[in-house]
């Protein structure tokens, strides 16, 4: 039971991180800093953002294995790690397309990253439903 709660906590931390990054951090940078400075800062933060998502969910997989949590949970965590890793490796190509003023390629890569992050968010939210036991077991 304690392992379940830790996984839910880590999933919630990932949800919070994604929401904070996309709702607070990125828009604030673009509103308060000149475009060039906000771009520089976001280029430093976004790789760390995806690395942190990977680390949180790798820890969750480790805890799941120790706690004997079901394979659906472990599979979902593995998918989150895979998607976040792919997003991490998309960053240099996205930055290069922006630097080269290749708007079509930038929009494609950026959209892929945004959609992938949304999928990660939804997968983390789904953890609650995958982990929570039926009512009779809770009582």
Secondary structure, DSSP 8 states (H G I E B T S, - for coil): -HHHHHHHHHHHHHHHHHHIIIIIIHHHHHHHS-HHHHHHHHHHHHHHHHHHHHHHHHHHHHHHHHHT--HHHHHHHHHHHHHHHHHHHHHHHHHHHHHTT-HHHHHHHHHHHHHHHHHHHHHHHHHHHHHS--HHHH-
